[in-house]
Amino acid sequence: MKVVSAIFKLLFCRLWWLSFFFPFAAVAQNYQGTQGYVGSQACASCHVEQFKDWKASQHHSALQEATPANALGDFNNKTFKYEGVVSRFFKQGNDLMVETDGPDGKLKSYKVLYTIGDYPLQQYLVDFGKGHIQPLSLAWDSRPVTQGGQRWFHLYPNEKINFKDPLHWTKITQNANQMCVECHTTDYKRNYKPEDHSYTSDWVESGVGCESCHGPGNKHLEWANSLEPKMPLKLNHENSNETLSSGNYIDSPKDAVSNKGFVVDLSDQIKWTWDEGSEIARPLEVKAQQQIETCGQCHARREQIASKPAVNKVMTDNYMPSLLASVLYEADGQINDEVFVYGSFKQSKMFEAGVTCSNCHNPHSGQLKAEGNQVCAQCHSPQTFDTPKHTFHEPKSPGAQCSSCHMPEKTYMVVDPRKDHSFRIPRPDLSAKLGTSNACVQCHTDKSNEWAANTMDSWHGEDWRQRPEFATALHAARTGAFNAGEQLKAIAESPNFAPIVRATALNEMGNYLNGDLLPTVQRNLKDRDPLVRAAAVASLQIAPVNLKIQLLASLMDDPSKAVRLEVARLMAAVPDQQLSSVQQNQKQRLIGEYITTQRLSSDRAGGRLNLGQFYLDLGMAYKAEAEFLKAAEIEPYFTPVYINLAEYYRRTSQAHKEGEWLKKGLEIDGSSAALNHNMGLYKVRQKSTAEATDFLRKAVQLEPMNERYVYVYGVALFSVGQKKLAVEVLDKALQQFPANRQIEEALRAYRSQLQQ
């Protein structure tokens, strides 16, 4: 599995006296030269219980050497057929091998280097040369036979993936060096070499070891070895005064010994108390939730922005978390793609109340602290919530389980069901209106959303329909509704929603930015949450230069790296002569920071394209072109590469090259609506109107719900004299997109001309 599903580990010093019989230093000697890392085995002598739990956890088995003992799959000359390719799993001496289709489609034997995970599936990483580690698309179903397991299967069973496909296991999109291994090892170093597109990746320990979460342990060993036999160990620590908004170290004690030698304090499991007559426990104190920031570094969809991520920093100084984008999340924030918990949990009332990972999960085994509803009963009175009066289902039945309604599952990688951690109340009324999922009909598959909504009315009345929600606003933004900006503004300003929700609304507001929305953006530029500030900055993409200077100058030295990077991106196109000397110096520092950050992703086309656009905004056209061309070399099947290159050559008045790159892109992916649309626009500029309308029509056929494509196609038809057809296309489009003012105005004008 790309990221194991267990929660990160904590270590507590209980058996401190064992250190006098099992000295730490001897265990740590094998890790000299590893910047203070000592290995998980060094923890075993004191932390017996925690070490035992960890050894049996999915963190321990996150990545292991491919030996017969670690590999669960059948390598006894077993074969598997997929799309005409017969792959064979076999042993060659002590090595595990697989014979399967290579980058040219021909069968070739590969040595399996590592296993990933253990349940409900196990994946296999092979040596692909030049340091590239690739995960096979064939995996082992480790579930029992009674559940359909103990078999080889393909991760894309319903698609036809051959060696030419970008999703083929040999392609860079499947590379483990930059996708998987970081979160399956301890102290991972990618070590990419752009000069020959190779890797010399390295790590201290296979699997997610103790130091993945706690940081290097050498100082902790020194602290433990220095203890007097009669010294008791404190299990609770005082938090530092710094807040999450600082963007710096959350816990950087002046005296490392005060934190038992660790660089980070993970003991932020909040204590709860029950007030008399209360139904839900309340926290005795609300702490900075360092566990979530630490766990989220792997349990999230995010982009790396630190060359060396540190466990004692907040998320937005190490990584840029994904917002609630349409590809990743449904409009109401439910999980859609594989998003790994963080973004879901940050939306929840649980997070807002101070709940952290280890309140529900044993941090070392990854297992729940209690079975079924009992884990919820730690804070939610079972006398109130675990009864038919609340659940409206038979006790002990599947429908009476808290997670059935509040944590619906979605299955990934064919056999791996994962629960949504946003802990939301089902909203079948929104499902009926917006097409979002809901837990009710997920179980009652023979029923409709309307039935579910009416049933909830019969239980609760209709007040539940009035609960604050952001799905309607995000749906409006995603469908281009004319009043989407106002709806997003209401979400961005509301205290009812979590920072990640407000940040998403702000980010979407960039498409609708006007004078009415600007005050909302301006206020959120000062929000205490870095994610909100960064989104507010991003929303100013189309703002005039003088407004960018006015609003962003004070953020050029923001304490959060995520914010500074967004400021750098937007300030790149601002002419230096419009800045003060101080601001010019700040801009130069931002430029260096942005370039260094994008170089971290130089093994992927996305990083190259970002850097190319940045150079273009800086006026460095030759550097921009070099980055765009390198992106095409690294990922020749990545559609945005051709669109960016064509746009670059359009902006630099090289029309012939613009056409050449669009043609190359269509030869690779003729089914790309974006490439067909851009080729149509190119043909319009070249006065090849007949060809232009053909490409624009195909773009609409490929992506009929893209309002922009339909609008441009209608306008093009009218301009070449096909006026009646243009009106027909736009009339149909207006029925599909009644809120689109561009379509409405064009249709009104064209009808008027036809009447005249």
C-alpha positions in Angstrom: 0.0 0.0 0.0 1.2 3.5 -0.8 0.7 4.6 2.7 -0.1 2.2 5.5 -3.3 2.8 7.4 -2.1 2.6 10.9 -1.6 5.8 13.1 1.9 6.9 14.1 3.8 5.8 17.2 4.6 7.2 20.6 7.2 6.0 23.0 6.8 6.3 26.8 9.5 5.5 29.3 8.1 2.9 31.7 10.9 0.4 32.2 13.6 3.0 32.6 15.7 0.8 34.9 16.4 -1.7 32.2 18.8 0.7 30.7 21.3 -0.2 33.3 21.3 -3.8 32.2 20.9 -3.2 28.4 23.1 -0.2 27.6 21.8 1.8 24.6 25.1 2.8 23.2 26.0 -0.8 22.1 22.8 -1.1 20.1 23.2 2.3 18.5 26.8 1.7 17.2 25.5 0.4 13.8 23.9 3.7 13.1 26.9 6.0 13.4 27.0 8.6 10.8 23.3 8.8 10.4 22.7 12.2 12.0 21.7 10.9 15.4 19.5 8.0 14.3 19.9 4.8 16.4 17.3 2.4 15.0 14.1 1.0 16.6 15.9 -1.9 18.1 17.6 0.5 20.5 14.2 1.2 22.0 13.3 -2.4 22.7 15.0 -2.9 26.0 13.2 -0.1 27.9 10.0 0.2 25.9 9.1 -3.5 25.9 5.3 -3.2 25.5 5.5 -0.4 22.9 8.1 -2.3 20.9 6.1 -5.5 20.9 3.0 -3.6 19.6 5.1 -1.9 16.9 6.6 -5.1 15.7 3.2 -6.5 15.0 2.0 -3.3 13.3 1.6 -2.2 9.7 4.2 0.5 10.4 6.8 -2.1 11.0 5.8 -4.0 7.8 5.5 -0.8 5.8 8.6 -1.8 3.8 10.7 -4.9 4.2 13.4 -6.7 2.3 11.8 -9.2 -0.1 12.6 -12.5 1.5 10.5 -15.7 1.6 9.7 -14.9 5.2 8.5 -11.4 4.5 6.7 -12.0 1.2 3.2 -13.3 1.5 2.6 -13.9 -2.2 2.9 -17.2 -3.9 6.3 -17.2 -5.8 6.2 -21.0 -6.5 6.1 -20.5 -10.3 2.7 -19.0 -10.1 1.2 -17.2 -13.2 -1.3 -14.4 -13.6 -2.8 -13.2 -16.9 -3.9 -9.6 -17.5 -4.7 -8.1 -20.9 -2.9 -10.9 -22.8 0.3 -10.7 -20.7 1.1 -13.8 -18.6 3.3 -12.8 -15.7 5.1 -15.4 -13.7 6.2 -15.3 -10.0 9.2 -17.6 -9.2 12.3 -18.0 -7.1 15.9 -17.9 -8.3 18.1 -19.1 -5.5 17.3 -16.8 -2.5 15.8 -14.1 -4.8 12.2 -13.6 -5.5 11.6 -12.9 -9.2 8.8 -11.8 -11.5 8.6 -12.2 -15.2 6.3 -9.6 -16.7 6.0 -7.0 -19.5 8.7 -4.3 -19.4 8.7 -0.8 -20.8 8.7 -2.1 -24.4 5.9 -4.6 -23.8 8.2 -7.6 -23.9 8.5 -10.1 -21.1 11.5 -9.7 -18.9 12.6 -11.0 -15.5 12.9 -8.5 -12.6 14.3 -9.0 -9.1 11.9 -8.1 -6.3 13.7 -5.9 -3.8 11.1 -5.0 -1.2 7.6 -5.7 0.0 5.1 -3.0 1.0 2.5 -3.7 3.6 0.9 -6.9 4.6 -2.9 -6.6 4.9 -5.3 -6.6 3.1 -2.8 -6.6 0.3 1.0 -6.7 -0.3 2.8 -4.9 -3.0 6.2 -5.6 -4.5 9.0 -3.2 -5.5 11.4 -4.2 -8.2 14.9 -3.1 -9.3 14.4 -1.1 -12.6 17.9 0.1 -13.1 19.7 3.5 -12.4 18.4 3.3 -8.9 14.7 3.4 -10.0 12.4 1.4 -7.7 9.1 0.6 -9.3 6.0 -1.0 -7.7 4.4 -3.8 -9.7 0.7 -3.3 -10.7 0.3 -6.9 -9.7 -0.3 -7.4 -6.0 -1.1 -10.2 -3.5 -4.5 -10.3 -1.9 -3.6 -11.4 1.6 -7.1 -11.8 2.9 -8.4 -15.3 3.7 -9.7 -17.4 0.9 -13.2 -17.1 2.4 -13.0 -13.4 1.7 -11.7 -13.8 -1.8 -8.1 -13.6 -0.9 -4.9 -15.6 -1.3 -4.5 -14.7 -5.0 -2.6 -12.4 -7.4 -4.6 -9.5 -8.8 -4.1 -6.4 -10.9 -4.6 -3.0 -9.3 -6.4 -1.7 -12.4 -8.8 -4.6 -13.1 -11.3 -2.6 -15.0 -8.9 -0.7 -17.2 -6.7 -1.9 -20.1 -3.2 -0.9 -19.0 -0.5 -1.8 -21.5 3.1 -0.8 -21.7 2.2 2.4 -23.6 -0.2 3.7 -20.9 1.0 6.3 -18.4 -0.3 4.1 -15.6 1.9 1.1 -16.6 4.1 0.0 -13.7 7.3 1.0 -15.6 6.3 4.7 -16.0 7.5 7.6 -13.9 4.0 8.1 -12.6 4.4 4.8 -10.7 7.9 5.4 -9.4 8.4 4.5 -5.8 11.4 6.7 -5.1 9.3 9.8 -5.3 5.9 8.3 -4.4 6.0 5.5 -1.9 9.3 4.9 -0.1 9.5 8.2 1.8 6.5 7.2 4.0 7.5 3.5 4.3 11.0 4.1 5.7 12.8 6.1 8.4 14.9 9.1 7.5 14.4 8.7 3.7 16.6 10.6 1.3 15.5 10.5 -2.4 18.9 11.6 -3.8 17.7 12.3 -7.4 20.3 13.1 -10.0 18.8 15.2 -12.7 21.8 15.0 -15.0 21.1 11.3 -15.9 17.6 10.9 -14.3 18.8 8.4 -11.7 18.4 7.8 -8.0 20.7 6.8 -5.2 17.9 6.7 -2.6 18.8 5.8 0.9 17.2 5.4 4.4 18.2 4.6 7.9 15.7 1.9 8.6 13.1 0.0 6.5 9.6 0.4 7.7 8.1 3.3 9.8 10.4 3.1 12.8 10.2 4.8 16.2 12.4 7.7 14.9 10.0 8.4 12.0 7.8 10.1 14.5 10.0 10.9 17.4 13.0 12.1 15.5 16.6 11.0 16.0 17.0 9.1 19.2 20.7 9.5 20.1 20.0 12.4 22.6 17.2 10.4 24.2 19.7 7.5 24.7 22.2 9.9 26.3 19.4 11.2 28.6 18.3 7.7 29.6 21.8 6.5 30.3 22.3 9.5 32.5 19.4 8.7 34.8 19.9 7.9 38.4 18.3 4.5 39.4 15.9 6.3 41.8 14.8 8.9 39.3 11.1 8.6 38.2 10.2 9.3 34.6 7.6 11.9 33.8 5.1 10.8 31.2 3.6 14.3 30.7 5.4 17.3 29.2 4.7 21.0 29.2 4.0 22.4 25.8 6.0 25.4 24.6 4.3 28.7 24.2 4.6 28.8 20.4 1.4 28.2 18.4 0.6 26.4 15.2 0.4 29.7 13.4 4.1 30.5 13.9 5.1 28.1 11.2 8.3 27.3 13.3 9.1 24.6 15.7 6.2 23.7 18.0 8.5 22.3 20.7 12.1 23.5 20.8 13.0 23.3 24.4 16.1 25.2 25.5 17.3 22.2 27.4 16.9 19.1 25.3 16.9 17.0 28.5 13.7 18.6 29.5 12.1 16.7 26.6 14.0 13.5 27.4 16.4 14.3 24.6 13.8 14.3 21.8 13.3 17.2 19.4 9.5 16.9 19.6 7.0 16.2 22.3 4.2 13.9 21.1 2.5 13.6 24.4 -0.4 15.7 23.4 -3.2 13.2 24.1 -5.7 15.4 25.7 -7.4 14.5 29.0 -11.1 14.7 29.1 -13.7 15.2 31.8 -17.4 14.7 32.2 -19.5 17.5 33.5 -22.5 16.5 35.5 -25.4 15.6 33.2 -23.3 16.1 30.1 -23.5 13.8 27.1 -20.1 14.5 25.6 -16.9 14.8 27.5 -15.0 18.1 27.3 -11.2 18.6 27.2 -9.5 19.8 30.3 -7.2 21.7 28.1 -6.7 22.2 24.4 -3.1 21.7 23.2 -1.3 22.3 19.9 -2.0 19.0 18.2 1.5 18.0 17.3 0.5 14.4 16.8 -1.8 15.3 13.9 0.9 17.5 12.3 3.4 14.6 12.6 1.1 11.8 11.5 -0.2 14.1 8.7 3.2 14.3 7.1 2.5 10.8 5.6 -1.2 10.4 6.1 -2.1 13.2 3.7 -2.1 14.1 0.1 0.6 16.8 0.0 3.6 18.2 -1.9 7.0 18.3 -0.2 8.3 21.8 0.3 11.2 21.2 2.7 14.5 19.6 1.6 14.7 17.8 4.9 11.2 17.6 6.6 11.5 17.7 10.4 9.0 16.0 12.8 9.1 19.0 15.1 7.8 21.4 12.5 4.2 22.1 11.5 2.9 20.5 8.4 3.0 23.7 6.3 6.7 24.1 6.8 7.4 20.6 5.5 4.6 19.9 3.1 1.8 21.8 1.3 -1.4 19.8 2.1 -4.0 19.4 -0.7 -7.2 21.4 -0.2 -10.6 19.9 -0.9 -10.1 19.8 -4.7 -12.8 18.2 -6.8 -10.5 15.3 -7.9 -9.8 14.4 -4.3 -13.0 15.2 -2.4 -16.7 15.3 -3.1 -18.3 18.8 -2.8 -19.2 18.1 0.8 -15.7 17.1 1.7 -16.2 13.3 1.7 -13.3 11.3 0.4 -13.2 10.6 -3.3 -9.7 9.8 -4.3 -7.1 8.2 -2.0 -6.4 11.1 0.5 -5.0 9.3 3.6 -7.1 10.8 6.5 -5.4 14.2 7.2 -7.6 16.4 5.0 -10.7 14.6 6.2 -9.9 14.8 9.9 -9.0 18.5 9.6 -12.6 19.2 8.5 -14.1 17.4 11.5 -15.7 18.6 14.8 -13.4 16.1 16.5 -10.3 18.0 15.4 -11.9 21.3 16.4 -12.6 19.8 19.9 -9.0 18.8 20.4 -9.2 15.1 19.6 -5.9 13.7 18.4 -4.8 10.4 16.8 -3.9 8.5 19.9 -7.3 9.3 21.6 -8.7 6.5 19.3 -5.7 4.5 18.2 -3.0 2.8 20.0 -0.1 4.7 18.5 2.3 1.8 18.4 0.0 -1.1 17.2 -2.2 1.2 15.1 -5.2 -0.7 16.4 -8.3 1.0 17.9 -8.2 1.3 21.7 -11.6 -0.4 22.0 -13.9 -2.5 19.9 -16.8 -1.0 17.9 -18.8 1.8 19.6 -16.7 1.5 22.8 -14.0 3.6 21.2 -16.5 6.4 20.7 -17.9 5.9 24.2 -14.7 7.3 25.6 -16.2 10.8 24.9 -19.8 10.2 23.8 -22.1 8.9 26.5 -23.3 5.4 25.4 -26.5 5.9 27.4 -27.4 8.7 25.0 -25.7 7.7 21.7 -25.4 3.9 21.7 -29.2 3.3 21.9 -31.9 2.7 19.3 -33.3 6.1 20.3 -30.2 7.7 18.7 -29.2 5.1 16.0 -32.8 4.0 14.9 -31.3 0.6 14.3 -31.3 -2.7 16.2 -28.6 -2.8 18.9 -25.4 -4.5 17.8 -26.5 -4.5 14.2 -24.2 -3.0 11.5 -26.5 0.0 11.2 -26.1 0.7 15.0 -22.3 1.1 14.7 -21.2 4.7 15.0 -18.8 4.3 12.0 -21.5 3.0 9.7 -23.2 6.4 9.6 -20.4 8.8 10.5 -17.4 7.1 8.9 -18.6 5.5 5.6 -16.0 3.4 3.8 -14.6 3.6 0.3 -12.5 0.8 -1.2 -9.2 1.6 -2.8 -6.7 -0.7 -4.5 -9.5 -3.2 -5.1 -9.5 -4.7 -1.7 -8.7 -2.0 0.8 -11.7 -0.3 2.4 -10.9 2.9 4.3 -13.1 5.0 6.5 -13.8 8.7 6.1 -12.4 10.6 9.1 -14.5 13.8 8.7 -17.1 12.3 11.1 -20.0 14.0 9.3 -23.7 13.6 9.8 -25.3 12.0 6.7 -27.0 14.6 4.4 -29.1 12.6 1.9 -30.9 15.9 1.0 -27.6 17.2 -0.4 -27.0 13.9 -2.2 -30.4 14.3 -4.0 -29.5 17.9 -4.9 -25.8 17.7 -5.7 -25.0 14.1 -6.3 -22.8 13.6 -3.3 -22.6 10.3 -1.5 -24.3 9.4 1.8 -24.0 6.6 4.3 -27.7 5.8 4.2 -28.0 4.5 0.7 -24.5 3.0 0.9 -26.1 0.4 3.2 -29.7 0.6 1.9 -28.6 0.1 -1.8 -32.2 -0.5 -2.9 -33.4 2.9 -1.6 -33.1 6.4 -3.0 -31.6 9.6 -1.5 -35.1 11.0 -1.3 -36.2 8.0 0.8 -33.3 8.5 3.1 -34.0 12.2 3.5 -37.7 11.6 4.2 -36.8 8.9 6.7 -34.5 11.3 8.6 -37.4 13.8 8.6 -39.5 11.2 10.3 -36.8 10.8 13.0 -35.7 14.3 13.6 -38.1 16.7 11.9 -36.7 18.9 9.2 -34.3 21.0 11.3 -31.4 18.8 10.4 -31.6 20.1 6.8 -30.7 23.6 8.1 -27.4 22.6 9.6 -24.4 24.7 8.2 -22.9 23.0 5.1 -20.4 24.1 2.4 -21.3 21.5 -0.2 -23.7 23.9 -2.1 -21.0 26.6 -2.3 -18.2 24.3 -3.5 -20.6 22.7 -6.0 -21.5 26.1 -7.3 -17.8 26.9 -7.8 -17.2 23.7 -9.5 -20.0 24.2 -11.9 -19.4 27.8 -12.6 -22.6 29.2 -11.1 -23.0 32.9 -11.5 -23.4 33.5 -7.7 -20.6 31.1 -6.7 -18.4 34.0 -5.5 -20.9 35.2 -3.0 -21.5 31.6 -1.7 -17.8 31.0 -1.3 -17.4 34.4 0.5 -20.0 33.2 3.1 -18.0 30.0 3.7 -14.7 31.8 3.9 -16.0 34.2 6.5 -18.0 31.7 8.6 -16.6 30.5 12.0 -18.7 27.3 11.5 -16.2 25.7 9.2 -12.7 24.3 9.7 -9.6 26.2 8.3 -9.1 23.6 5.5 -12.7 24.3 4.4 -12.3 28.1 4.5 -9.0 27.8 2.7 -10.7 25.7 -0.1 -13.4 28.4 -0.4 -10.8 31.1 -0.7 -8.8 29.2 -3.3 -11.9 28.8 -5.4 -12.7 32.5 -5.0 -9.8 33.3 -7.1 -11.9 32.4 -10.2 -14.5 34.9 -9.2 -12.4 37.7 -7.7 -14.1 41.1 -7.7 -14.4 44.2 -5.5 -17.1 42.6 -3.4 -15.0 39.6 -2.5 -11.7 41.5 -2.0 -12.3 42.5 1.7 -12.9 38.8 2.6 -9.5 37.9 1.0 -7.8 40.8 2.7 -9.1 39.8 6.1 -8.0 36.2 5.6 -4.5 37.2 4.7 -4.1 37.8 8.4 -5.7 34.5 9.6 -3.7 32.6 12.2 -3.8 29.4 10.1 -1.1 29.1 7.4 -3.3 27.1 5.1 -5.9 29.9 5.1 -3.3 32.6 4.5 -1.8 30.6 1.7 -5.1 30.1 0.0 -6.0 33.8 0.4 -2.7 34.7 -1.3 -3.4 32.2 -4.2 -6.9 33.8 -4.7 -5.1 37.0 -5.8 -3.7 35.4 -9.0 -5.5 37.7 -11.4 -5.3 40.8 -9.2 -3.6 43.9 -10.7 0.1 44.4 -9.9 -0.4 47.4 -7.6 -3.0 45.4 -5.6 -0.6 42.5 -5.2 2.1 44.8 -3.9 -0.3 46.5 -1.5 -1.7 43.2 -0.1 1.3 40.9 -0.3 4.3 43.0 0.7 3.7 42.3 4.4 3.6 38.6 3.8 7.0 38.4 2.0 8.5 37.4 5.4 5.6 35.3 6.7 6.7 32.7 9.2 5.1 29.9 7.2 7.0 28.5 4.3 3.7 27.5 2.5 2.6 31.1 2.6 5.9 32.5 1.4 6.0 30.2 -1.6 2.5 31.4 -2.7 3.7 35.0 -2.3 6.8 34.2 -4.3 4.7 32.7 -7.1 2.4 35.8 -7.3 5.2 38.4 -6.9 7.4 36.9 -9.6 5.7 38.9 -12.4 5.8 42.2 -10.4 8.4 44.5 -11.9 11.3 45.3 -9.5 11.0 49.0 -10.2 7.6 49.1 -8.5 9.1 47.7 -5.3 11.2 49.4 -2.6 14.8 48.3 -2.1 13.7 46.4 1.0 11.0 44.6 -1.0 13.4 43.9 -3.8 15.7 42.1 -1.4 12.8 40.2 0.1 11.7 39.2 -3.4 15.1 37.9 -4.2 15.1 35.7 -1.1 11.6 34.4 -2.1 12.8 33.6 -5.6 15.7 31.5 -4.2 13.4 29.7 -1.8 10.8 29.0 -4.5 13.4 27.6 -7.0 15.0 25.5 -4.4 11.6 24.1 -3.4 10.5 23.2 -6.9 13.9 21.5 -7.5 12.7 19.0 -4.9 10.2 17.8 -7.6 12.6 18.0 -10.6 12.1 14.3 -11.2 8.5 15.0 -12.2 7.0 17.1 -15.0 4.8 19.0 -12.5 7.8 20.5 -10.7 9.4 21.4 -14.0 6.3 23.1 -15.3 5.9 25.1 -12.1 9.5 26.2 -12.3 9.1 27.0 -16.0 6.1 29.2 -15.4 7.9 30.9 -12.6 10.9 31.7 -14.9 8.5 32.9 -17.5 6.9 35.3 -15.0 10.4 36.5 -14.0 11.1 37.3 -17.7 13.7 34.5 -18.0 12.2 33.0 -21.2 15.2 30.8 -22.0 15.2 29.2 -18.6 11.4 28.6 -18.9 11.8 26.9 -22.2 14.5 24.6 -20.8 12.3 23.5 -17.9 9.3 22.9 -20.2 11.4 20.8 -22.6 12.8 18.8 -19.7 9.3 18.2 -18.5 8.4 16.8 -21.9 11.5 14.5 -21.8 10.7 13.2 -18.3 6.9 12.6 -18.9 6.2 12.7 -22.6 2.6 11.4 -22.0 1.7 14.2 -19.5 -0.8 16.4 -21.4 -0.1 19.7 -19.5 3.5 19.6 -20.9 2.3 20.2 -24.4 -0.2 22.8 -23.4 2.4 24.7 -21.4 5.0 24.5 -24.3 2.4 25.6 -26.8 1.4 28.6 -24.6 5.0 29.5 -24.1 5.6 29.6 -27.9 2.4 31.6 -28.4 3.5 34.2 -25.9 7.0 34.3 -27.5 5.5 34.7 -31.0 6.7 31.3 -32.3 3.5 30.1 -33.9 5.1 27.3 -35.9 6.5 25.7 -32.7 3.2 26.2 -30.9 1.5 24.1 -33.6 4.2 21.5 -33.6 3.9 20.8 -29.9 0.1 20.7 -30.0 0.4 18.2 -32.8 2.9 16.1 -30.8 0.6 16.1 -27.9 -2.4 15.0 -29.9 -0.3 12.2 -31.5 0.3 10.9 -27.9 -3.1 11.6 -26.5 -5.8 12.4 -29.2 -8.5 11.9 -26.6 -7.4 14.9 -24.5 -10.1 17.5 -24.6 -7.7 20.2 -23.5 -5.3 19.5 -26.3 -8.1 19.5 -28.9 -9.4 22.8 -27.5 -6.0 24.4 -27.6 -5.4 23.2 -31.1 -8.8 24.6 -32.1 -7.8 28.0 -30.7 -4.4 27.8 -32.5 -6.2 27.1 -35.8 -8.5 30.1 -35.2 -5.4 32.3 -34.9 -4.0 30.8 -38.1 -7.3 31.5 -39.9 -7.9 27.8 -40.5 -11.5 28.1 -39.5 -12.8 24.8 -40.8 -10.1 22.8 -39.0 -10.6 25.0 -35.9 -14.3 24.1 -35.5 -13.5 20.4 -35.9 -11.0 20.5 -33.0 -13.3 22.6 -30.9 -16.2 20.3 -31.5 -14.1 17.3 -30.5 -13.1 19.0 -27.3 -16.8 19.4 -26.4 -17.6 15.8 -27.4 -14.8 14.6 -25.1 -15.7 16.9 -22.2 -19.4 18.0 -22.7 -19.7 19.4 -19.1 -16.9 21.9 -19.7 -18.7 25.2 -20.0 -15.7 27.0 -21.4 -15.3 24.5 -24.2 -19.0 24.7 -25.2 -19.0 28.5 -25.1 -15.9 28.8 -27.3 -17.2 26.2 -29.7 -20.5 28.1 -30.1 -18.7 31.5 -30.6 -16.4 29.8 -33.2 -19.4 28.4 -35.1 -21.0 31.8 -35.3 -17.8 33.5 -36.4 -17.4 31.1 -39.4 -21.0 31.6 -40.5 -22.6 28.6 -39.0 -25.0 30.9 -37.1 -28.0 28.7 -36.7 -25.9 25.8 -35.5 -24.1 28.2 -33.1 -27.4 29.3 -31.6 -28.5 25.6 -31.3 -25.3 24.7 -29.5 -25.5 27.7 -27.1 -29.2 27.2 -26.4 -28.6 23.6 -25.4 -25.6 24.8 -23.3 -27.7 27.4 -21.5 -30.1 24.6 -20.5 -27.2 22.6 -19.1 -25.6 25.7 -17.5 -28.3 28.1 -16.7 -26.1 30.2 -14.4 -23.4 30.9 -17.1 -23.7 34.6 -18.0 -21.2 34.3 -20.9 -23.3 31.7 -22.7 -26.5 33.7 -21.9 -25.1 37.0 -23.3 -23.7 35.4 -26.4 -26.9 33.6 -27.1 -29.0 36.8 -26.7 -26.6 38.7 -29.0 -26.6 36.0 -31.7 -30.4 35.6 -31.6 -30.8 39.4 -32.0 -28.4 39.4 -35.0 -30.3 36.5 -36.6 -33.6 38.4 -36.2 -32.2 41.5 -37.8 
